[in-house]
Amino acid sequence: MNTSGSGTATGDSIGSVPSKTDDPVWAHCLIVPGKRNQTKCLYCYKFIQGGGITRLKEHLAGIKGNVGACKKVSADVKWQMQQLLSKIRKGKEKRKRLGDMVGSQCGS
């Protein structure tokens, strides 16, 4: 599949990835032009609607709940997505702890 400089794929209706991100998940999906917040998995061709890029990571990592798990993704990509999600979760927990500490100090 060829992609033109405009960010849309030639020969179908799937667009390319955002140009201002370094998130590795974009190598495993395509953006659906004209559909807000919709991506397409390059392994199982499932359309993922909404939930941001985290929902696609959950799909590729095999984490059920917000979206069904991809059954065609390789083990190494699955592992990589699990690591990315774990990193996000740890960052959120750290920010919450810092916020709680600041809140408790201001309330004294």
C-alpha positions in Angstrom: 0.0 0.0 0.0 1.4 3.4 -1.0 0.9 6.5 1.2 1.0 9.9 -0.2 2.3 13.0 1.5 -1.2 14.1 2.4 -1.5 11.3 5.0 -4.0 9.2 3.2 -3.5 5.8 1.7 -3.7 5.4 -2.0 -6.2 2.8 -3.1 -8.3 2.6 0.1 -9.8 4.8 2.7 -7.3 4.3 5.5 -5.0 7.2 6.6 -1.5 7.2 8.0 -0.4 7.8 11.5 -0.1 11.2 13.2 3.1 12.9 12.4 3.8 14.4 15.8 4.0 11.3 18.0 6.6 8.8 18.9 4.3 6.2 20.5 5.2 2.8 19.0 1.6 1.7 18.9 1.1 3.7 15.7 3.2 1.2 13.8 0.5 -1.4 14.4 -2.6 0.5 13.2 -4.0 3.0 10.7 -6.2 6.0 11.3 -9.6 5.9 9.5 -10.0 9.3 7.8 -13.3 11.0 8.4 -14.0 9.0 11.5 -13.1 10.8 14.7 -11.0 8.6 17.0 -11.1 5.5 14.9 -8.2 3.2 14.1 -7.8 -0.1 12.4 -5.6 -2.9 13.7 -3.1 -4.1 11.1 -3.2 -7.7 12.4 -6.9 -8.5 12.6 -8.3 -5.5 10.7 -10.7 -4.7 13.6 -11.9 -1.1 13.8 -11.3 0.4 17.2 -13.7 3.3 18.0 -13.0 5.9 20.7 -11.0 5.4 23.9 -7.9 7.0 22.5 -4.7 5.1 21.6 -4.8 3.3 25.0 -7.8 1.3 23.8 -5.7 0.1 20.8 -2.9 -0.8 23.2 -5.3 -2.8 25.3 -6.5 -4.6 22.1 -3.0 -5.5 21.0 -1.9 -6.4 24.6 -4.8 -8.9 24.9 -6.4 -7.0 27.8 -10.2 -7.6 27.7 -12.7 -5.1 29.1 -12.8 -2.0 27.0 -12.1 -3.8 23.7 -11.7 -7.4 22.5 -8.2 -8.9 22.4 -6.4 -9.2 19.1 -6.0 -12.9 18.2 -3.5 -12.4 15.4 -0.9 -10.1 17.0 2.6 -11.6 17.6 3.8 -12.4 21.1 6.5 -9.7 21.0 4.1 -6.9 20.0 1.7 -8.2 22.7 4.4 -8.0 25.3 5.5 -4.5 24.1 1.9 -3.2 24.5 1.6 -4.8 28.0 4.8 -3.0 29.0 3.6 0.4 27.6 0.3 0.0 29.5 2.2 -0.9 32.7 4.3 2.2 32.4 1.2 4.4 31.9 -0.4 2.8 35.0 2.7 3.3 37.1 2.9 7.0 36.0 -0.8 7.6 37.0 -0.2 5.9 40.4 2.8 8.1 41.0 0.9 11.3 40.1 -1.9 10.3 42.3 0.4 9.7 45.3 2.1 13.1 44.7 -1.3 14.8 44.5 -2.4 13.1 47.7 0.8 14.2 49.5 0.4 17.8 48.3 -3.3 17.8 49.2 -2.6 16.5 52.7 0.1 19.1 53.3 -2.1 22.0 52.2 -4.9 20.8 54.4 -2.8 21.0 57.6 
